[in-house]
Structures are given as structure tokens and as C-alpha cells.
Amino acid sequence: MNLFDLIGTNCYWLRKDAGLTQEEVAARMGVSHSHYSAIENGRQNLTFGTFDRLYKALGVRPAALFDEGRPPKPMRASPSPRTK
């Protein structure tokens, strides 16, 4: 797992543990929902400023985002094909 995936996985579990939605974390950080979603999915590089807002929005210590002991995020089910 690369660093971005590790941080994203921890964001997912920490957010779930806190009972927050992606929209709520994004609002606390002052970023768009799509920006936060990209962080959580390991597709967004983080500046130190964004990292600072991220751990504070989740209400955790910075080291919590580097915890390698959490399970992978559950895979999202593929949408079923549309039938006509």
C-alpha cells in the first residue's frame, strides 16, 4: 500500500468511527466534497496545510493517519447494469 492509499484508508475508518460524512469532513477542512473524496481514495497529493486541516477535521492526532493496522476499505459494489 502506498502512502496516499494508507492515509486515505485511515481517513475512511476515522471518519466512520467519528460518525461523519465525507461532506462534513470536507466542510470542516474548507475543501470541496470531491477534493476530500479524492484524498480518501488515495488520488490526491496533500500539502502540509491540507494535512493539518485533515487531521484536525477528523479530530485525531497526525500519527493516526499513518496507522498501518487498519483493514482495507470495503470495496464499493459495482452498479448493476441497467436494463431497458
MMTF fields as JSON, N, C-alpha, C and O atoms, coordinates in Angstrom:
{
  "mmtfVersion": "1.0.0",
  "mmtfProducer": "UNKNOWN",
  "numBonds": 335,
  "numAtoms": 336,
  "numGroups": 84,
  "numChains": 1,
  "numModels": 1,
  "chainsPerModel": [1],
  "groupsPerChain": [84],
  "chainIdList": ["A"],
  "bondAtomList": [4, 2, 8, 6, 12, 10, 16, 14, 20, 18, 24, 22, 28, 26, 32, 30, 36, 34, 40, 38, 44, 42, 48, 46, 52, 50, 56, 54, 60, 58, 64, 62, 68, 66, 72, 70, 76, 74, 80, 78, 84, 82, 88, 86, 92, 90, 96, 94, 100, 98, 104, 102, 108, 106, 112, 110, 116, 114, 120, 118, 124, 122, 128, 126, 132, 130, 136, 134, 140, 138, 144, 142, 148, 146, 152, 150, 156, 154, 160, 158, 164, 162, 168, 166, 172, 170, 176, 174, 180, 178, 184, 182, 188, 186, 192, 190, 196, 194, 200, 198, 204, 202, 208, 206, 212, 210, 216, 214, 220, 218, 224, 222, 228, 226, 232, 230, 236, 234, 240, 238, 244, 242, 248, 246, 252, 250, 256, 254, 260, 258, 264, 262, 268, 266, 272, 270, 276, 274, 280, 278, 284, 282, 288, 286, 292, 290, 296, 294, 300, 298, 304, 302, 308, 306, 312, 310, 316, 314, 320, 318, 324, 322, 328, 326, 332, 330],
  "bondOrderList": [1, 1, 1, 1, 1, 1, 1, 1, 1, 1, 1, 1, 1, 1, 1, 1, 1, 1, 1, 1, 1, 1, 1, 1, 1, 1, 1, 1, 1, 1, 1, 1, 1, 1, 1, 1, 1, 1, 1, 1, 1, 1, 1, 1, 1, 1, 1, 1, 1, 1, 1, 1, 1, 1, 1, 1, 1, 1, 1, 1, 1, 1, 1, 1, 1, 1, 1, 1, 1, 1, 1, 1, 1, 1, 1, 1, 1, 1, 1, 1, 1, 1, 1],
  "groupList": [{"groupName": "MET", "atomNameList": ["N", "CA", "C", "O"], "elementList": ["N", "C", "C", "O"], "formalChargeList": [0, 0, 0, 0], "bondAtomList": [1, 0, 2, 1, 3, 2], "bondOrderList": [1, 1, 2], "singleLetterCode": "M", "chemCompType": "L-PEPTIDE LINKING"}, {"groupName": "ASN", "atomNameList": ["N", "CA", "C", "O"], "elementList": ["N", "C", "C", "O"], "formalChargeList": [0, 0, 0, 0], "bondAtomList": [1, 0, 2, 1, 3, 2], "bondOrderList": [1, 1, 2], "singleLetterCode": "N", "chemCompType": "L-PEPTIDE LINKING"}, {"groupName": "LEU", "atomNameList": ["N", "CA", "C", "O"], "elementList": ["N", "C", "C", "O"], "formalChargeList": [0, 0, 0, 0], "bondAtomList": [1, 0, 2, 1, 3, 2], "bondOrderList": [1, 1, 2], "singleLetterCode": "L", "chemCompType": "L-PEPTIDE LINKING"}, {"groupName": "PHE", "atomNameList": ["N", "CA", "C", "O"], "elementList": ["N", "C", "C", "O"], "formalChargeList": [0, 0, 0, 0], "bondAtomList": [1, 0, 2, 1, 3, 2], "bondOrderList": [1, 1, 2], "singleLetterCode": "F", "chemCompType": "L-PEPTIDE LINKING"}, {"groupName": "ASP", "atomNameList": ["N", "CA", "C", "O"], "elementList": ["N", "C", "C", "O"], "formalChargeList": [0, 0, 0, 0], "bondAtomList": [1, 0, 2, 1, 3, 2], "bondOrderList": [1, 1, 2], "singleLetterCode": "D", "chemCompType": "L-PEPTIDE LINKING"}, {"groupName": "ILE", "atomNameList": ["N", "CA", "C", "O"], "elementList": ["N", "C", "C", "O"], "formalChargeList": [0, 0, 0, 0], "bondAtomList": [1, 0, 2, 1, 3, 2], "bondOrderList": [1, 1, 2], "singleLetterCode": "I", "chemCompType": "L-PEPTIDE LINKING"}, {"groupName": "GLY", "atomNameList": ["N", "CA", "C", "O"], "elementList": ["N", "C", "C", "O"], "formalChargeList": [0, 0, 0, 0], "bondAtomList": [1, 0, 2, 1, 3, 2], "bondOrderList": [1, 1, 2], "singleLetterCode": "G", "chemCompType": "PEPTIDE LINKING"}, {"groupName": "THR", "atomNameList": ["N", "CA", "C", "O"], "elementList": ["N", "C", "C", "O"], "formalChargeList": [0, 0, 0, 0], "bondAtomList": [1, 0, 2, 1, 3, 2], "bondOrderList": [1, 1, 2], "singleLetterCode": "T", "chemCompType": "L-PEPTIDE LINKING"}, {"groupName": "CYS", "atomNameList": ["N", "CA", "C", "O"], "elementList": ["N", "C", "C", "O"], "formalChargeList": [0, 0, 0, 0], "bondAtomList": [1, 0, 2, 1, 3, 2], "bondOrderList": [1, 1, 2], "singleLetterCode": "C", "chemCompType": "L-PEPTIDE LINKING"}, {"groupName": "TYR", "atomNameList": ["N", "CA", "C", "O"], "elementList": ["N", "C", "C", "O"], "formalChargeList": [0, 0, 0, 0], "bondAtomList": [1, 0, 2, 1, 3, 2], "bondOrderList": [1, 1, 2], "singleLetterCode": "Y", "chemCompType": "L-PEPTIDE LINKING"}, {"groupName": "TRP", "atomNameList": ["N", "CA", "C", "O"], "elementList": ["N", "C", "C", "O"], "formalChargeList": [0, 0, 0, 0], "bondAtomList": [1, 0, 2, 1, 3, 2], "bondOrderList": [1, 1, 2], "singleLetterCode": "W", "chemCompType": "L-PEPTIDE LINKING"}, {"groupName": "ARG", "atomNameList": ["N", "CA", "C", "O"], "elementList": ["N", "C", "C", "O"], "formalChargeList": [0, 0, 0, 0], "bondAtomList": [1, 0, 2, 1, 3, 2], "bondOrderList": [1, 1, 2], "singleLetterCode": "R", "chemCompType": "L-PEPTIDE LINKING"}, {"groupName": "LYS", "atomNameList": ["N", "CA", "C", "O"], "elementList": ["N", "C", "C", "O"], "formalChargeList": [0, 0, 0, 0], "bondAtomList": [1, 0, 2, 1, 3, 2], "bondOrderList": [1, 1, 2], "singleLetterCode": "K", "chemCompType": "L-PEPTIDE LINKING"}, {"groupName": "ALA", "atomNameList": ["N", "CA", "C", "O"], "elementList": ["N", "C", "C", "O"], "formalChargeList": [0, 0, 0, 0], "bondAtomList": [1, 0, 2, 1, 3, 2], "bondOrderList": [1, 1, 2], "singleLetterCode": "A", "chemCompType": "L-PEPTIDE LINKING"}, {"groupName": "GLN", "atomNameList": ["N", "CA", "C", "O"], "elementList": ["N", "C", "C", "O"], "formalChargeList": [0, 0, 0, 0], "bondAtomList": [1, 0, 2, 1, 3, 2], "bondOrderList": [1, 1, 2], "singleLetterCode": "Q", "chemCompType": "L-PEPTIDE LINKING"}, {"groupName": "GLU", "atomNameList": ["N", "CA", "C", "O"], "elementList": ["N", "C", "C", "O"], "formalChargeList": [0, 0, 0, 0], "bondAtomList": [1, 0, 2, 1, 3, 2], "bondOrderList": [1, 1, 2], "singleLetterCode": "E", "chemCompType": "L-PEPTIDE LINKING"}, {"groupName": "VAL", "atomNameList": ["N", "CA", "C", "O"], "elementList": ["N", "C", "C", "O"], "formalChargeList": [0, 0, 0, 0], "bondAtomList": [1, 0, 2, 1, 3, 2], "bondOrderList": [1, 1, 2], "singleLetterCode": "V", "chemCompType": "L-PEPTIDE LINKING"}, {"groupName": "SER", "atomNameList": ["N", "CA", "C", "O"], "elementList": ["N", "C", "C", "O"], "formalChargeList": [0, 0, 0, 0], "bondAtomList": [1, 0, 2, 1, 3, 2], "bondOrderList": [1, 1, 2], "singleLetterCode": "S", "chemCompType": "L-PEPTIDE LINKING"}, {"groupName": "HIS", "atomNameList": ["N", "CA", "C", "O"], "elementList": ["N", "C", "C", "O"], "formalChargeList": [0, 0, 0, 0], "bondAtomList": [1, 0, 2, 1, 3, 2], "bondOrderList": [1, 1, 2], "singleLetterCode": "H", "chemCompType": "L-PEPTIDE LINKING"}, {"groupName": "PRO", "atomNameList": ["N", "CA", "C", "O"], "elementList": ["N", "C", "C", "O"], "formalChargeList": [0, 0, 0, 0], "bondAtomList": [1, 0, 2, 1, 3, 2], "bondOrderList": [1, 1, 2], "singleLetterCode": "P", "chemCompType": "L-PEPTIDE LINKING"}],
  "groupTypeList": [0, 1, 2, 3, 4, 2, 5, 6, 7, 1, 8, 9, 10, 2, 11, 12, 4, 13, 6, 2, 7, 14, 15, 15, 16, 13, 13, 11, 0, 6, 16, 17, 18, 17, 18, 9, 17, 13, 5, 15, 1, 6, 11, 14, 1, 2, 7, 3, 6, 7, 3, 4, 11, 2, 9, 12, 13, 2, 6, 16, 11, 19, 13, 13, 2, 3, 4, 15, 6, 11, 19, 19, 12, 19, 0, 11, 13, 17, 19, 17, 19, 11, 7, 12],
  "groupIdList": [1, 2, 3, 4, 5, 6, 7, 8, 9, 10, 11, 12, 13, 14, 15, 16, 17, 18, 19, 20, 21, 22, 23, 24, 25, 26, 27, 28, 29, 30, 31, 32, 33, 34, 35, 36, 37, 38, 39, 40, 41, 42, 43, 44, 45, 46, 47, 48, 49, 50, 51, 52, 53, 54, 55, 56, 57, 58, 59, 60, 61, 62, 63, 64, 65, 66, 67, 68, 69, 70, 71, 72, 73, 74, 75, 76, 77, 78, 79, 80, 81, 82, 83, 84],
  "secStructList": [7, 7, 2, 2, 2, 2, 2, 2, 2, 2, 2, 2, 2, 2, 2, 2, 2, 2, 6, 7, 7, 2, 2, 2, 2, 2, 2, 2, 2, 6, 1, 7, 2, 2, 2, 2, 2, 2, 2, 2, 6, 6, 7, 7, 7, 7, 7, 2, 2, 2, 2, 2, 2, 2, 2, 2, 2, 2, 6, 1, 7, 4, 4, 4, 4, 4, 7, 6, 6, 1, 7, 7, 7, 7, 7, 7, 7, 7, 7, 7, 7, 7, 7, 7],
  "xCoordList": [0.857, 0.0, 0.904, 1.834, 0.628, 1.438, 0.93, -0.124, 1.679, 1.367, 0.001, -0.729, -0.355, -1.638, -2.796, -3.816, -2.63, -3.659, -3.768, -4.87, -2.635, -2.631, -3.377, -4.228, -3.065, -3.75, -5.235, -6.08, -5.557, -6.956, -7.729, -8.858, -7.136, -7.787, -8.029, -9.106, -7.037, -7.212, -8.253, -9.012, -8.3, -9.34, -10.723, -11.623, -10.872, -12.162, -12.588, -13.695, -11.715, -12.079, -12.234, -13.134, -11.38, -11.502, -12.786, -13.442, -13.128, -14.377, -15.569, -16.486, -15.567, -16.658, -16.743, -17.834, -15.582, -15.558, -16.16, -16.797, -15.952, -16.463, -17.919, -18.535, -18.472, -19.86, -20.054, -21.122, -19.027, -19.077, -19.259, -18.862, -19.857, -19.942, -18.745, -18.054, -18.51, -17.449, -17.734, -16.815, -18.989, -19.364, -19.032, -18.576, -19.264, -18.984, -17.479, -17.053, -16.685, -15.227, -14.736, -13.917, -15.233, -14.837, -15.164, -14.349, -16.356, -16.749, -15.84, -15.452, -15.5, -14.593, -13.215, -12.539, -12.803, -11.49, -11.512, -10.469, -12.687, -12.788, -12.439, -11.926, -12.721, -12.471, -13.764, -14.737, -13.767, -14.951, -15.075, -14.102, -16.281, -16.519, -15.653, -15.091, -15.533, -14.746, -13.261, -12.575, -12.771, -11.369, -11.15, -10.184, -12.052, -11.908, -12.053, -11.3, -12.989, -13.19, -11.918, -11.543, -11.254, -10.007, -8.923, -8.126, -8.875, -7.923, -8.234, -7.344, -9.496, -9.906, -9.672, -9.474, -9.695, -9.478, -8.026, -7.726, -7.124, -5.703, -5.311, -4.277, -6.131, -5.864, -5.441, -5.36, -5.17, -4.87, -3.583, -3.446, -2.637, -1.448, -1.85, -2.729, -1.205, -1.531, -0.412, 0.76, -0.77, 0.187, 0.198, -0.679, 1.18, 1.19, -0.046, -0.601, -0.466, -1.653, -2.906, -3.724, -3.053, -4.201, -4.123, -5.136, -2.934, -2.754, -3.134, -3.79, -2.725, -3.04, -4.553, -5.08, -5.247, -6.706, -7.385, -8.43, -6.79, -7.366, -7.411, -8.479, -6.278, -6.302, -7.127, -7.764, -7.121, -7.942, -9.43, -10.226, -9.814, -11.224, -11.717, -12.885, -10.811, -11.173, -11.059, -11.503, -10.469, -10.346, -9.35, -9.564, -8.252, -7.253, -5.861, -5.666, -4.901, -3.5, -2.974, -3.477, -1.985, -1.456, -1.018, -1.226, -0.421, 0.08, -1.023, -0.749, -2.262, -3.375, -3.555, -4.056, -3.155, -3.303, -2.253, -2.337, -1.257, -0.206, -0.299, 0.62, -1.396, -1.589, -1.696, -2.586, -0.793, -0.795, -1.604, -1.598, -2.294, -3.021, -4.488, -5.175, -4.977, -6.398, -6.628, -5.751, -7.814, -8.124, -8.343, -8.604, -8.241, -8.527, -9.981, -10.843, -10.218, -11.598, -12.401, -11.861, -13.692, -14.514, -14.642, -14.693, -14.691, -14.851, -16.293, -17.234, -16.439, -17.782, -18.34, -17.656, -19.578, -20.215, -20.355, -20.677, -20.116, -20.297, -21.781, -22.597, -22.136, -23.542, -24.038, -23.327, -25.259, -25.803, -26.102, -26.466, -25.949, -26.218, -27.689, -28.579, -27.905, -29.292, -29.96, -29.369, -31.176, -31.958, -33.046, -33.56, -33.378, -34.422, -35.739, -36.737],
  "yCoordList": [-1.171, 0.0, 1.236, 1.331, 2.175, 3.395, 4.384, 4.174, 5.449, 6.414, 7.065, 7.269, 7.392, 8.041, 7.095, 7.512, 5.813, 4.822, 4.617, 4.469, 4.609, 4.444, 5.588, 5.356, 6.81, 7.968, 7.923, 8.184, 7.598, 7.521, 6.472, 6.719, 5.3, 4.234, 4.673, 4.444, 5.299, 5.779, 6.883, 6.942, 7.757, 8.786, 8.145, 8.568, 7.12, 6.426, 5.881, 6.16, 5.106, 4.477, 5.497, 5.362, 6.515, 7.541, 8.346, 8.713, 8.612, 9.332, 8.492, 9.004, 7.208, 6.307, 6.209, 6.259, 6.067, 5.977, 7.222, 7.139, 8.375, 9.641, 9.886, 10.841, 9.028, 9.204, 10.381, 10.993, 10.7, 11.847, 11.397, 10.292, 12.255, 12.026, 12.687, 13.508, 12.325, 12.989, 14.483, 15.297, 14.842, 16.248, 17.02, 18.162, 16.386, 17.049, 17.261, 18.327, 16.26, 16.413, 17.487, 18.329, 17.456, 18.469, 19.874, 20.787, 20.044, 21.358, 21.799, 22.965, 20.874, 21.194, 21.592, 22.422, 21.003, 21.303, 22.562, 23.171, 22.95, 24.085, 23.719, 24.549, 22.453, 21.995, 21.426, 21.225, 21.173, 20.595, 19.119, 18.469, 18.61, 17.181, 16.35, 15.34, 16.756, 15.981, 15.969, 14.97, 17.068, 17.118, 16.14, 15.376, 16.165, 15.234, 13.792, 12.922, 13.527, 12.171, 11.671, 10.51, 12.539, 12.152, 11.82, 10.91, 12.537, 12.22, 10.842, 10.004, 10.615, 9.348, 8.163, 7.035, 8.426, 7.365, 7.284, 6.558, 8.026, 7.941, 8.554, 8.199, 9.484, 10.083, 11.545, 12.225, 12.038, 13.457, 13.642, 13.111, 14.393, 14.772, 15.767, 16.601, 15.676, 16.565, 17.556, 17.183, 18.807, 19.792, 19.685, 19.049, 20.298, 20.301, 21.015, 20.611, 22.065, 22.791, 21.926, 21.941, 21.174, 20.282, 19.168, 18.808, 18.619, 17.569, 18.092, 17.391, 19.32, 19.946, 20.06, 19.732, 20.524, 20.656, 19.288, 19.14, 18.284, 16.946, 16.296, 15.873, 16.208, 15.528, 16.308, 15.708, 17.628, 18.424, 18.224, 18.154, 18.131, 17.907, 16.556, 16.402, 15.572, 14.241, 14.118, 13.126, 15.117, 15.125, 14.102, 13.497, 13.912, 12.915, 13.543, 14.667, 12.798, 13.209, 12.903, 11.986, 13.639, 13.383, 11.937, 11.394, 11.31, 9.941, 8.94, 7.889, 9.251, 8.331, 8.099, 7.051, 9.053, 8.909, 7.987, 7.637, 7.592, 6.691, 5.3, 4.495, 5.007, 3.711, 2.614, 2.649, 1.642, 0.554, -0.653, -1.689, -0.537, -1.67, -1.751, -2.694, -0.796, -0.814, -1.706, -1.847, -2.307, -3.136, -2.261, -1.065, -2.842, -2.066, -1.588, -2.166, -0.54, -0.066, -1.135, -1.845, -1.262, -2.208, -1.749, -0.553, -2.7, -2.375, -1.95, -2.551, -0.911, -0.454, -1.416, -1.799, -1.795, -2.701, -2.005, -0.819, -2.739, -2.192, -1.989, -2.822, -0.898, -0.688, -1.786, -2.236, -2.189, -3.24, -2.64, -1.468, -3.448, -2.926, -2.547, -3.215, -1.482, -1.036, -1.891, -2.237, -2.217, -2.975, -2.073, -1.198, -2.311, -1.47, -2.194, -1.657],
  "zCoordList": [0.0, 0.0, 0.0, 0.801, -0.899, -0.917, 0.137, 0.739, 0.35, 1.398, 1.199, 2.169, -0.04, -0.293, 0.02, 0.568, -0.334, -0.006, 1.502, 2.03, 2.196, 3.644, 4.317, 5.176, 3.935, 4.515, 4.166, 5.023, 2.928, 2.52, 3.283, 3.705, 3.469, 4.232, 5.667, 6.218, 6.267, 7.634, 7.716, 8.683, 6.718, 6.688, 6.686, 7.412, 5.858, 5.759, 7.123, 7.583, 7.77, 9.042, 10.158, 10.987, 10.201, 11.238, 11.067, 12.042, 9.82, 9.546, 9.979, 10.621, 9.636, 10.024, 11.549, 12.117, 12.215, 13.678, 14.326, 15.376, 13.692, 14.223, 13.838, 14.311, 12.981, 12.544, 11.609, 11.587, 10.836, 9.927, 8.484, 8.112, 7.683, 6.249, 5.573, 6.177, 4.328, 3.572, 3.473, 3.557, 3.297, 3.175, 4.451, 4.392, 5.609, 6.883, 7.072, 7.517, 6.741, 6.867, 5.901, 6.268, 4.675, 3.684, 4.18, 4.052, 4.747, 5.259, 6.401, 6.472, 7.29, 8.392, 7.884, 8.492, 6.776, 6.189, 5.331, 5.094, 4.869, 3.962, 2.534, 1.783, 2.146, 0.778, 0.212, 0.939, -1.074, -1.71, -1.363, -0.983, -1.501, -1.284, -2.212, -1.788, -3.475, -4.434, -4.055, -4.267, -3.499, -3.057, -1.903, -1.904, -0.917, 0.202, -0.276, 0.164, -1.153, -1.674, -2.347, -2.183, -3.101, -3.759, -2.734, -2.963, -1.613, -0.539, 0.02, 0.165, 0.332, 0.933, -0.009, 0.441, -1.298, -2.278, -2.756, -3.703, -2.104, -2.418, -3.737, -4.303, -4.246, -5.556, -5.468, -6.492, -4.265, -4.1, -3.311, -2.208, -3.872, -3.118, -2.041, -2.254, -0.885, 0.225, 0.475, 0.527, 0.628, 1.117, 2.637, 3.222, 3.276, 4.737, 5.285, 6.306, 4.608, 5.057, 4.994, 5.914, 3.911, 3.775, 4.806, 5.405, 5.02, 6.023, 7.406, 8.177, 7.723, 9.01, 9.191, 10.253, 8.156, 8.242, 8.305, 8.937, 7.646, 7.596, 8.973, 9.417, 9.655, 10.948, 11.971, 12.837, 11.879, 12.793, 12.514, 13.45, 11.25, 10.888, 11.382, 11.738, 11.402, 11.878, 13.394, 13.971, 14.04, 15.493, 16.019, 17.07, 15.276, 15.665, 15.683, 15.22, 16.226, 16.164, 14.765, 14.115, 14.286, 12.941, 12.718, 11.633, 13.72, 13.57, 13.244, 12.666, 13.605, 13.33, 11.836, 11.428, 11.026, 9.581, 8.969, 7.792, 9.779, 9.3, 9.916, 9.764, 10.609, 11.269, 10.218, 9.368, 10.274, 9.294, 9.762, 9.098, 10.883, 11.436, 11.05, 11.444, 10.298, 9.929, 8.711, 7.859, 8.64, 7.46, 6.232, 6.363, 5.049, 3.833, 3.836, 4.497, 3.095, 2.938, 2.218, 1.369, 2.546, 1.782, 0.336, 0.049, -0.548, -1.966, -2.208, -1.689, -2.998, -3.358, -4.391, -5.34, -4.195, -5.152, -6.493, -6.559, -7.54, -8.89, -9.141, -8.747, -9.788, -10.085, -11.029, -11.927, -10.793, -11.675, -13.041, -13.145, -14.091, -15.434, -15.564, -15.038, -16.265, -16.463, -17.511, -18.533, -17.242, -18.229, -18.757, -18.061, -20.003, -20.631, -20.636, -21.118]
}
